């Protein structure tokens, strides 16, 4: 699944593990803040 056009393809299995509370995503300095924010907004239920 891609949250952002041209962004990374994240496997559904990994997204499900994140939703279940089993995964934390760490973004390094090479990831633009704007991209990290878009992915977090798209994958987080508030």
N, CA, C and O atoms as a GROMACS GRO file, in nm:
protein
  184
    1UNK      N    1   0.084  -0.117   0.000
    1UNK     CA    2   0.000   0.000   0.000
    1UNK      C    3   0.089   0.124   0.000
    1UNK      O    4   0.189   0.129   0.072
    2UNK      N    5   0.053   0.221  -0.080
    2UNK     CA    6   0.124   0.349  -0.083
    2UNK      C    7   0.032   0.456  -0.028
    2UNK      O    8  -0.082   0.471  -0.073
    3UNK      N    9   0.081   0.532   0.069
    3UNK     CA   10   0.002   0.641   0.125
    3UNK      C   11   0.024   0.770   0.049
    3UNK      O   12  -0.064   0.856   0.044
    4UNK      N   13   0.142   0.782  -0.012
    4UNK     CA   14   0.182   0.903  -0.082
    4UNK      C   15   0.228   0.863  -0.221
    4UNK      O   16   0.305   0.768  -0.236
    5UNK      N   17   0.182   0.935  -0.325
    5UNK     CA   18   0.224   0.906  -0.460
    5UNK      C   19   0.376   0.907  -0.469
    5UNK      O   20   0.441   1.005  -0.432
    6UNK      N   21   0.432   0.798  -0.518
    6UNK     CA   22   0.576   0.787  -0.530
    6UNK      C   23   0.645   0.746  -0.400
    6UNK      O   24   0.768   0.733  -0.396
    7UNK      N   25   0.566   0.726  -0.294
    7UNK     CA   26   0.622   0.687  -0.165
    7UNK      C   27   0.649   0.537  -0.159
    7UNK      O   28   0.626   0.466  -0.257
    8UNK      N   29   0.697   0.491  -0.045
    8UNK     CA   30   0.730   0.349  -0.031
    8UNK      C   31   0.605   0.262  -0.031
    8UNK      O   32   0.498   0.305   0.012
    9UNK      N   33   0.619   0.141  -0.080
    9UNK     CA   34   0.510   0.044  -0.078
    9UNK      C   35   0.521  -0.035   0.052
    9UNK      O   36   0.615  -0.113   0.070
   10UNK      N   37   0.425  -0.015   0.142
   10UNK     CA   38   0.429  -0.078   0.273
   10UNK      C   39   0.338  -0.200   0.270
   10UNK      O   40   0.219  -0.188   0.239
   11UNK      N   41   0.391  -0.318   0.303
   11UNK     CA   42   0.310  -0.441   0.300
   11UNK      C   43   0.192  -0.436   0.398
   11UNK      O   44   0.205  -0.384   0.509
   12UNK      N   45   0.078  -0.489   0.356
   12UNK     CA   46  -0.042  -0.493   0.439
   12UNK      C   47  -0.014  -0.561   0.573
   12UNK      O   48  -0.065  -0.518   0.676
   13UNK      N   49   0.066  -0.666   0.572
   13UNK     CA   50   0.099  -0.740   0.694
   13UNK      C   51   0.168  -0.650   0.798
   13UNK      O   52   0.141  -0.659   0.917
   14UNK      N   53   0.256  -0.565   0.750
   14UNK     CA   54   0.325  -0.472   0.838
   14UNK      C   55   0.228  -0.366   0.892
   14UNK      O   56   0.236  -0.330   1.009
   15UNK      N   57   0.139  -0.317   0.808
   15UNK     CA   58   0.040  -0.220   0.852
   15UNK      C   59  -0.054  -0.279   0.956
   15UNK      O   60  -0.091  -0.212   1.052
   16UNK      N   61  -0.092  -0.405   0.938
   16UNK     CA   62  -0.180  -0.472   1.034
   16UNK      C   63  -0.109  -0.489   1.168
   16UNK      O   64  -0.170  -0.469   1.273
   17UNK      N   65   0.019  -0.525   1.165
   17UNK     CA   66   0.096  -0.539   1.288
   17UNK      C   67   0.105  -0.405   1.360
   17UNK      O   68   0.098  -0.400   1.483
   18UNK      N   69   0.120  -0.297   1.285
   18UNK     CA   70   0.124  -0.162   1.344
   18UNK      C   71  -0.010  -0.130   1.408
   18UNK      O   72  -0.015  -0.079   1.521
   19UNK      N   73  -0.118  -0.159   1.338
   19UNK     CA   74  -0.252  -0.132   1.391
   19UNK      C   75  -0.278  -0.212   1.519
   19UNK      O   76  -0.347  -0.165   1.610
   20UNK      N   77  -0.224  -0.331   1.525
   20UNK     CA   78  -0.240  -0.418   1.642
   20UNK      C   79  -0.148  -0.378   1.757
   20UNK      O   80  -0.152  -0.438   1.865
   21UNK      N   81  -0.063  -0.278   1.735
   21UNK     CA   82   0.027  -0.230   1.839
   21UNK      C   83   0.158  -0.306   1.846
   21UNK      O   84   0.230  -0.296   1.946
   22UNK      N   85   0.190  -0.382   1.742
   22UNK     CA   86   0.311  -0.462   1.743
   22UNK      C   87   0.429  -0.404   1.670
   22UNK      O   88   0.535  -0.466   1.664
   23UNK      N   89   0.414  -0.283   1.613
   23UNK     CA   90   0.522  -0.224   1.533
   23UNK      C   91   0.527  -0.073   1.559
   23UNK      O   92   0.424  -0.008   1.573
   24UNK      N   93   0.646  -0.022   1.563
   24UNK     CA   94   0.667   0.123   1.570
   24UNK      C   95   0.756   0.160   1.453
   24UNK      O   96   0.859   0.096   1.430
   25UNK      N   97   0.718   0.262   1.378
   25UNK     CA   98   0.799   0.307   1.266
   25UNK      C   99   0.894   0.418   1.313
   25UNK      O  100   0.851   0.515   1.375
   26UNK      N  101   1.022   0.401   1.284
   26UNK     CA  102   1.122   0.503   1.312
   26UNK      C  103   1.170   0.557   1.178
   26UNK      O  104   1.211   0.480   1.092
   27UNK      N  105   1.165   0.688   1.161
   27UNK     CA  106   1.210   0.751   1.036
   27UNK      C  107   1.339   0.825   1.064
   27UNK      O  108   1.346   0.909   1.153
   28UNK      N  109   1.441   0.794   0.986
   28UNK     CA  110   1.572   0.856   1.004
   28UNK      C  111   1.579   0.994   0.941
   28UNK      O  112   1.482   1.043   0.884
   29UNK      N  113   1.696   1.054   0.952
   29UNK     CA  114   1.718   1.190   0.902
   29UNK      C  115   1.701   1.200   0.750
   29UNK      O  116   1.677   1.310   0.699
   30UNK      N  117   1.713   1.090   0.679
   30UNK     CA  118   1.703   1.094   0.533
   30UNK      C  119   1.557   1.104   0.485
   30UNK      O  120   1.533   1.129   0.367
   31UNK      N  121   1.461   1.084   0.575
   31UNK     CA  122   1.320   1.091   0.537
   31UNK      C  123   1.272   1.235   0.555
   31UNK      O  124   1.282   1.290   0.665
   32UNK      N  125   1.221   1.297   0.448
   32UNK     CA  126   1.171   1.434   0.462
   32UNK      C  127   1.058   1.440   0.565
   32UNK      O  128   0.973   1.351   0.570
   33UNK      N  129   1.058   1.543   0.646
   33UNK     CA  130   0.956   1.558   0.750
   33UNK      C  131   0.816   1.556   0.688
   33UNK      O  132   0.726   1.494   0.744
   34UNK      N  133   0.798   1.622   0.576
   34UNK     CA  134   0.665   1.627   0.514
   34UNK      C  135   0.617   1.486   0.475
   34UNK      O  136   0.498   1.456   0.491
   35UNK      N  137   0.705   1.401   0.426
   35UNK     CA  138   0.666   1.265   0.389
   35UNK      C  139   0.633   1.185   0.514
   35UNK      O  140   0.533   1.113   0.517
   36UNK      N  141   0.714   1.195   0.617
   36UNK     CA  142   0.689   1.123   0.742
   36UNK      C  143   0.556   1.164   0.802
   36UNK      O  144   0.482   1.079   0.851
   37UNK      N  145   0.522   1.292   0.798
   37UNK     CA  146   0.396   1.341   0.852
   37UNK      C  147   0.278   1.286   0.772
   37UNK      O  148   0.176   1.248   0.831
   38UNK      N  149   0.289   1.280   0.641
   38UNK     CA  150   0.181   1.228   0.557
   38UNK      C  151   0.157   1.081   0.585
   38UNK      O  152   0.042   1.038   0.595
   39UNK      N  153   0.263   1.003   0.599
   39UNK     CA  154   0.249   0.860   0.626
   39UNK      C  155   0.187   0.840   0.764
   39UNK      O  156   0.100   0.754   0.780
   40UNK      N  157   0.230   0.918   0.863
   40UNK     CA  158   0.175   0.904   0.998
   40UNK      C  159   0.027   0.939   1.000
   40UNK      O  160  -0.052   0.869   1.062
   41UNK      N  161  -0.011   1.045   0.933
   41UNK     CA  162  -0.153   1.084   0.928
   41UNK      C  163  -0.237   0.977   0.862
   41UNK      O  164  -0.348   0.949   0.906
   42UNK      N  165  -0.185   0.917   0.756
   42UNK     CA  166  -0.260   0.819   0.680
   42UNK      C  167  -0.271   0.685   0.752
   42UNK      O  168  -0.366   0.610   0.729
   43UNK      N  169  -0.174   0.654   0.840
   43UNK     CA  170  -0.173   0.521   0.901
   43UNK      C  171  -0.213   0.521   1.048
   43UNK      O  172  -0.210   0.416   1.112
   44UNK      N  173  -0.251   0.635   1.103
   44UNK     CA  174  -0.283   0.643   1.244
   44UNK      C  175  -0.430   0.676   1.264
   44UNK      O  176  -0.484   0.766   1.200
   45UNK      N  177  -0.492   0.603   1.352
   45UNK     CA  178  -0.631   0.631   1.389
   45UNK      C  179  -0.627   0.710   1.519
   45UNK      O  180  -0.578   0.660   1.620
   46UNK      N  181  -0.678   0.831   1.518
   46UNK     CA  182  -0.676   0.917   1.637
   46UNK      C  183  -0.798   0.897   1.718
   46UNK      O  184  -0.813   0.961   1.823
   0.00000   0.00000   0.00000
